[in-house]
């Protein structure tokens, strides 16, 4: 058999079984994989670029994990992409068959690599087959932009996103743990699934995003206000907030814990985790002829002792 690399071998007709982790196992490696103290940087570690290239699927351009397939000419492809190319090698167009590249799987099992979020501060080194799980939970992984008014694809750490929200989205920035906002909308009978307002608050050395918007809940238009914490969930649990809206001697209140921006805006909104105001109630609070929405939402943020 012709081979394009010494890492490949034709395993047809062989009964050898190699105990390598499956894709599911790779996402279920012991919790010690997340302990950066046990994954100290090893300064002498060096992985050649050629090995990186061998482990990259030519179709999806991501790292390959067992089972890694190859054609009779030694070209490799990941198991996810194999059915996408209709069992034809994307490099030479030969039939792929059921040849498994055990040699490359062995090479991968011997590697230790830095976290892909190294540029964001993670200095851990992880086994190739444990790296995937670590990166899915790495505390240094970047955050998505929390702005919900557009499909913004910007990612970064918290200081970068705060500057991005201020400079690019022109979001209102406030210092302090209390707020008193007035939301006005003409023709409130036309409810759109769109964000009305995002305000960022700085307090307790942290940043919080206050969302207020209209959306359709079944057949009924409603308004919702909720708070998100610019950080991880384990930190968000240290804070609470309250919201209040009312008029004509009536009021509605909400108290809860801010959700992390790791949870998308849509996920929080669709779980109704915030102050929800039915349109008829909102118009009652607004008073007048009900042709204009005028809501005053007050609230505060505090740190749990």
FENGI-V308519 format. One record per residue. RES is the residue in one small letter. PHI is phi in whole degrees, 0 to 359 (* if undefined). Layout:
RES PHI
RES PHI
This chain:
x *
x 282
x 235
x 270
x 201
x 293
x 278
x 259
x 208
x 274
x 253
x 294
x 84
x 260
x 250
x 297
x 241
x 251
x 274
x 252
x 292
x 282
x 300
x 291
x 297
x 295
x 267
x 227
x 286
x 311
x 297
x 296
x 292
x 269
x 273
x 293
x 295
x 273
x 237
x 298
x 296
x 253
x 296
x 271
x 290
x 215
x 245
x 293
x 295
x 294
x 292
x 302
x 295
x 295
x 271
x 262
x 294
x 289
x 264
x 267
x 62
x 244
x 296
x 265
x 230
x 303
x 278
x 263
x 258
x 217
x 269
x 292
x 265
x 91
x 281
x 256
x 202
x 282
x 294
x 288
x 273
x 305
x 292
x 289
x 260
x 57
x 62
x 245
x 299
x 289
x 268
x 244
x 71
x 287
x 293
x 281
x 65
x 236
x 278
x 251
x 269
x 293
x 298
x 292
x 296
x 294
x 300
x 299
x 295
x 269
x 271
x 232
x 229
x 286
x 297
x 291
x 261
x 303
x 293
x 265
x 121
x 282
x 251
x 285
x 240
x 227
x 302
x 307
x 278
x 255
x 296
x 298
x 293
x 303
x 294
x 289
x 237
x 302
x 289
x 266
x 298
x 290
x 261
x 279
x 302
x 279
x 291
x 254
x 279
x 205
x 276
x 285
x 256
x 291
x 232
x 168
x 280
x 296
x 302
x 295
x 291
x 298
x 295
x 296
x 298
x 289
x 275
x 264
x 261
x 57
x 286
x 292
x 244
x 227
x 259
x 120
x 254
x 239
x 214
x 213
x 247
x 245
x 250
x 236
x 215
x 279
x 50
x 292
x 284
x 262
x 263
x 245
x 280
x 216
x 289
x 270
x 205
x 230
x 235
x 254
x 247
x 247
x 200
x 57
x 74
x 230
x 237
x 229
x 250
x 261
x 254
x 218
x 202
x 250
x 204
x 266
x 251
x 68
x 264
x 254
x 284
x 224
x 241
x 220
x 232
x 205
x 244
x 237
x 264
x 274
x 171
x 277
x 298
x 296
x 277
x 300
x 294
x 276
x 232
x 225
x 211
x 228
x 229
x 216
x 218
x 184
x 171
x 56
x 79
x 240
x 205
x 239
x 232
x 218
x 226
x 194
x 253
x 296
x 273
x 290
x 288
x 298
x 277
x 296
x 305
x 296
x 297
x 293
x 299
x 286
x 268
x 57
x 272
x 179
x 278
x 253
x 236
x 294
x 300
x 299
x 292
x 298
x 291
x 295
x 297
x 287
x 72
x 66
x 267
x 64
x 265
x 215
x 273
x 225
x 242
x 248
x 251
x 245
x 178
x 207
x 239
x 219
x 259
x 289
x 279
